[in-house]
Amino acid sequence: MAEITASMVKELRDKTGAGMMDCKSALNETGGDMEAAVDWLRTKGLAKAAKKAGRVAAEGLIGVVASGTAGAVVEVNSETDFVARNEQFQTMVSEIASAALAAEGDFDKLVASAYPGSSKSVKDYVTEMVGTIGENMNVRRAGHISVSDGAVAAYVHNQVVPGLGKIGVLVGLESTGDKTKLAELGRQIAMHIAATNPLATNREELDPAVVERERAVLIAEAKESGRPDNIIEKMVEGRIRKFYEEVVLLSQAFVINPDETVEKAVKAAEADVGAPITVVGFLRFALGEGIEKEESDFAAEVAAAARG
């Protein structure tokens, strides 16, 4: 058997990012064959990934990238916020966001595409990183927005490094006007979206089922007042208008200037931009939304561990 030297262990560690003892074990198991050792570590990484797959991955990062008339946003989850602060994990999320831009936000196409600078697919690269970093991780979702002429602006809230944070927003503005000024307006609107979390860009895009559900609740509440049906109808219509103002982007009071709606702010900006502006749409990803996290009693866990 070939002698396993410190330099061999270091070389394998540099190639794979695996721990020193794991690299030494891999070299011992494969008789010092570097390529076989790499494969051995990959296999071990996959085994680790399978073991950890049952754990809830609800932390992580939102990655956002915007370039001219297109942008993409991804959510990559990890089990702990500690891993989200890991430089390797951050680099991975940034690269996956770039891959999502190329895949135009198509999730299946994204995970099957080549990870930037690697022969592995995005899915396989993430699986291998599970073994390297030691936590369950997964690409949860991806989105894409584009305009034919105009700008796609991005905003990241609670940003940890450029393009990565806890909330990511993209907004598409269609216009033939000044692209720099258009991008500035887009960023302001993206910040607004991060703060207000609208359900739709305009009334027409709002899910009719959502409106009807709200209307049914308002009618039931109004009937409790005992007032005549014609009065109840007026009360409900007034409250529905208020509902639109709360959940429809263009009808919301603009957080930058609450005295005007987003729609009015966009209209006012047309003079500065030099052409009409249309808000095409937006995407807002908040980390972990919709994931049920496992709640645990830390003190009980420690006590259980102490009991063996």
Summary of the structure (lengths in Angstrom):
residues: 308
radius of gyration: 25.4
end to end distance: 39.9
largest distance: 93.5
contacts: 1000
relative contact order: 0.12
helix: 52%
strand: 22%
